[in-house]
């Protein structure tokens, strides 16, 4: 019985998996939205914020789908980035 339940759980997990392209598009959109928030709040140019963000631990973490950071909203991600920058100093 346990083997059957395990097999069913594996099938459900595969059926619920988010396609890789969808994750990539989601990450790109989240980065765009997060950078807009940061640029507005920091009164900085979006291109410079984007460069800084992509080089940050937070930015790199977004591209690591295993972290599931991409499952959060842009305001949360912006806050994580702000904390990262603050802790660098």
Residue pairs with C-beta under 8 A, 6 or more apart in sequence:
20 65
23 65
23 70
26 70
27 62
27 63
27 65
27 70
30 62
30 70
30 73
30 74
30 77
31 50
31 53
31 54
31 59
31 62
33 74
34 53
34 74
34 77
34 78
34 81
35 46
35 49
35 50
35 53
36 46
36 74
37 74
37 75
37 78
38 44
38 49
38 53
38 78
38 81
38 82
39 45
39 46
39 49
41 78
42 49
53 59
53 81
54 60
56 81
56 84
56 85
57 84
58 69
58 77
58 80
58 81
58 84
59 81
61 67
61 69
62 69
62 70
62 77
69 77
69 80
